[in-house]
Amino acid sequence: MSQLNDLNSRFPANSHWHFSEPAPGIVLLHIHSDTSTATISLYGGQVLSFRPRNQDDLLWVSDDAHFAEGKAIRGGIPVCWPWFGPHPTDADAPAHGTVRKTPWQLEELECNHQHAKVLLRYSDENLNLQLAITLDTRLHLALTTENHGATNATITSALHSYFAISDISDIHITGLEDKPFRDAVNSNRACLQRGVIRFNGELDRVYQDVDKAICIHDPGLKRIIRIHNTGSKSAVVWTPWIDKSKRLGDMGVNGYRQMVCVESANADSDAITLPPGGQHTLSALLSIEDL
Ligand SMILES: O=P(O)(O)OC[C@H]1O[C@H](O)[C@H](O)[C@@H](O)[C@@H]1O
């Protein structure tokens, strides 16, 4: 039975949800409640759209995103796991781990007028991964790793959120003032954040010691996006700007102006080591406030 037929028989479409398959192997779950609508790709376990009622989308997806098996979808909230960035020892391994290019299992789906809950799962021989997505007027993601192997497992990970913004030159980010960061576009230099973050060129930073909500202030869309993380000590802030967008090839025309990545992560020295039977949850609560 195809994945789509199997899903339609386990979770028959109703007024709150339906499935689609825009390309072979790329199955999308569309959710509608009175408080919000969302689209979640089971390929990659990736939220692609979240729209609280009467609001613009929280998330950005590139006009040129690939929807094809074996490729990562550029936008939404890719899951980077069990490593963030390049593999620590294997230069041939894919960047940001394996699960963003893998189908996940849909285990639970509940939706009523007020809220929806979606549980996705992925397992390999040593680790179980579960992504619990809860939607009402806010979007909550909880990524739980459980070590069911016989030896310690060390992981880095990120909820690599691509937020929709009016224009990268007009926004600023608060919540990371005075935090140390590794500057990936400056020979990975160790730096300290002075003041708020504004953008005027490529920026790629891994912040450490993150301990409060991070806010994206967007006067153009007259909104603040608030990111409240738990079980996460790192935050990655990334904009590719013009030259890197061209190299990536799937950013769309001027796409870099309409997105900023603020990623809820445990990266670099914030790697988590799980003993056999151990588990860890990284979660992010994402909300929109009027400016
Ligand atoms: O092109 P991707 O593999 O999706 O990575 C996109 C970006 O992800 C993160 O934000 C990293 O910090 C960047 O260095 C990387 O360029």
The ligand as an SDF file (V2000), in Angstrom:
LIG
                    3D

 16 16  0  0  0  0  0  0  0  0999 V2000
   22.2540   24.6040    2.8080 O   0  0  0  0  0  0  0  0  0  0  0  0
   21.9370   23.8440    4.0800 P   0  0  0  0  0  0  0  0  0  0  0  0
   22.7160   22.5470    4.2060 O   0  0  0  0  0  0  0  0  0  0  0  0
   20.4640   23.6470    4.2690 O   0  0  0  0  0  0  0  0  0  0  0  0
   22.4340   24.7640    5.2770 O   0  0  0  0  0  0  0  0  0  0  0  0
   21.9340   26.0530    5.4280 C   0  0  0  0  0  0  0  0  0  0  0  0
   22.6350   26.7530    6.6040 C   0  0  0  0  0  0  0  0  0  0  0  0
   22.2750   26.0890    7.8010 O   0  0  0  0  0  0  0  0  0  0  0  0
   22.7630   26.6700    9.0210 C   0  0  0  0  0  0  0  0  0  0  0  0
   22.1410   27.8480    9.3170 O   0  0  0  0  0  0  0  0  0  0  0  0
   24.2730   26.8330    8.9910 C   0  0  0  0  0  0  0  0  0  0  0  0
   24.7250   27.6060   10.0900 O   0  0  0  0  0  0  0  0  0  0  0  0
   24.7370   27.4630    7.7050 C   0  0  0  0  0  0  0  0  0  0  0  0
   26.1710   27.4080    7.6440 O   0  0  0  0  0  0  0  0  0  0  0  0
   24.1650   26.7500    6.4980 C   0  0  0  0  0  0  0  0  0  0  0  0
   24.5840   27.3910    5.3060 O   0  0  0  0  0  0  0  0  0  0  0  0
  1  2  2  0
  2  3  1  0
  2  4  1  0
  2  5  1  0
  5  6  1  0
  6  7  1  0
  7  8  1  0
  7 15  1  0
  8  9  1  0
  9 10  1  0
  9 11  1  0
 11 12  1  0
 11 13  1  0
 13 14  1  0
 13 15  1  0
 15 16  1  0
M  END
$$$$
